[in-house]
């Protein structure tokens, strides 16, 4: 009899809900560069985000900047986060096709 492995769970940084890792978007910070981790295997400090509009909105919000900087342990600029937000939106549109 095979033992079923538990699915890895991660927490969305924005809404704080726990979900299966495969259902979330991973963003990494490695060597001072923030990027979308489409395959969820890049090195670096990773944070997870739900693929919905309200959680994506927090990525570019001024009042949430310190939250993201703390999660990455890197002084990310708002412009960097907005750039990643646009990249995620494009990725999600392509994925729906």
VOLUMZA-243074 format. One record per residue (C-alpha): x, y, z. Coordinates in Angstrom, 3 decimals, padded with zeros to 6 digits. Layout:
<pts>
+----------+----------+----------+
|        X |        Y |        Z |
+----------+----------+----------+
|        X |        Y |        Z |
...
+----------+----------+----------+
</pts>
This chain:
<pts>
+----------+----------+----------+
|        X |        Y |        Z |
+----------+----------+----------+
|  000.000 |  000.000 |  000.000 |
|  001.382 |  003.383 | -001.029 |
|  001.451 |  006.236 |  001.431 |
|  000.141 |  009.459 | -000.042 |
|  002.512 |  012.381 |  000.480 |
|  001.090 |  015.616 |  001.763 |
|  001.123 |  018.472 | -000.719 |
|  003.470 |  021.312 |  000.239 |
|  001.529 |  024.247 |  001.705 |
|  002.590 |  027.893 |  001.481 |
|  001.094 |  031.147 |  002.756 |
|  000.179 |  034.079 |  000.518 |
|  002.083 |  037.143 |  001.713 |
| -000.850 |  039.424 |  000.970 |
| -003.961 |  037.668 |  002.321 |
| -002.138 |  035.200 |  004.636 |
| -004.211 |  032.223 |  003.416 |
| -002.518 |  028.823 |  003.230 |
| -002.837 |  026.983 | -000.051 |
| -001.117 |  024.264 | -002.010 |
|  002.220 |  025.511 | -003.331 |
|  001.246 |  024.698 | -006.925 |
| -001.736 |  027.101 | -006.723 |
|  000.363 |  030.122 | -005.771 |
|  002.758 |  032.384 | -007.656 |
|  006.358 |  032.442 | -006.412 |
|  008.486 |  035.563 | -006.585 |
|  012.179 |  035.381 | -005.674 |
|  014.904 |  037.773 | -004.697 |
|  018.418 |  036.598 | -005.471 |
|  021.554 |  038.750 | -005.667 |
|  019.463 |  041.931 | -005.483 |
|  017.186 |  041.003 | -008.386 |
|  013.479 |  040.345 | -007.954 |
|  011.902 |  038.041 | -010.497 |
|  008.919 |  035.844 | -011.182 |
|  009.670 |  032.170 | -010.577 |
|  007.423 |  030.462 | -013.117 |
|  008.774 |  026.961 | -012.439 |
|  009.052 |  027.517 | -008.650 |
|  012.651 |  026.348 | -008.519 |
|  014.876 |  029.439 | -008.730 |
|  017.356 |  030.054 | -005.908 |
|  016.900 |  032.889 | -003.469 |
|  014.406 |  034.164 | -000.972 |
|  010.952 |  033.235 | -002.231 |
|  007.551 |  034.640 | -001.337 |
|  004.170 |  033.398 | -002.488 |
|  001.139 |  035.254 | -003.764 |
| -002.403 |  034.216 | -004.694 |
| -003.170 |  034.686 | -008.407 |
| -006.166 |  036.948 | -007.759 |
| -006.670 |  040.683 | -008.268 |
| -006.783 |  041.720 | -004.607 |
| -003.522 |  039.984 | -003.740 |
| -001.819 |  041.262 | -006.894 |
| -002.925 |  044.801 | -006.009 |
| -000.884 |  044.646 | -002.798 |
|  002.259 |  044.133 | -004.863 |
|  002.211 |  047.710 | -006.101 |
|  000.565 |  049.400 | -003.112 |
|  002.639 |  052.127 | -001.463 |
|  001.463 |  051.264 |  002.022 |
|  002.500 |  047.597 |  001.583 |
|  006.042 |  048.369 |  000.374 |
|  007.654 |  047.651 |  003.763 |
|  005.880 |  044.284 |  003.942 |
|  007.430 |  043.219 |  000.635 |
|  010.840 |  044.617 |  001.545 |
|  010.797 |  042.654 |  004.801 |
|  009.720 |  039.440 |  003.099 |
|  012.524 |  039.691 |  000.547 |
|  015.029 |  041.043 |  003.092 |
|  015.948 |  043.491 |  000.355 |
|  015.099 |  047.201 | -000.050 |
|  012.980 |  046.705 | -003.170 |
|  011.697 |  049.841 | -004.857 |
|  008.072 |  050.357 | -005.734 |
|  009.069 |  050.485 | -009.417 |
|  010.624 |  046.995 | -009.166 |
|  007.473 |  045.605 | -007.573 |
|  005.212 |  047.238 | -010.163 |
|  007.372 |  045.746 | -012.906 |
|  006.977 |  042.256 | -011.396 |
|  003.236 |  042.856 | -011.045 |
|  002.960 |  043.572 | -014.783 |
|  005.034 |  040.481 | -015.542 |
|  002.721 |  038.334 | -013.389 |
| -000.389 |  039.773 | -015.068 |
|  001.076 |  038.915 | -018.495 |
|  002.019 |  035.423 | -017.303 |
| -001.502 |  034.786 | -015.976 |
| -003.099 |  035.943 | -019.243 |
| -000.853 |  033.599 | -021.246 |
| -001.552 |  030.724 | -018.878 |
| -005.331 |  031.062 | -019.360 |
| -005.025 |  030.543 | -023.115 |
+----------+----------+----------+
</pts>
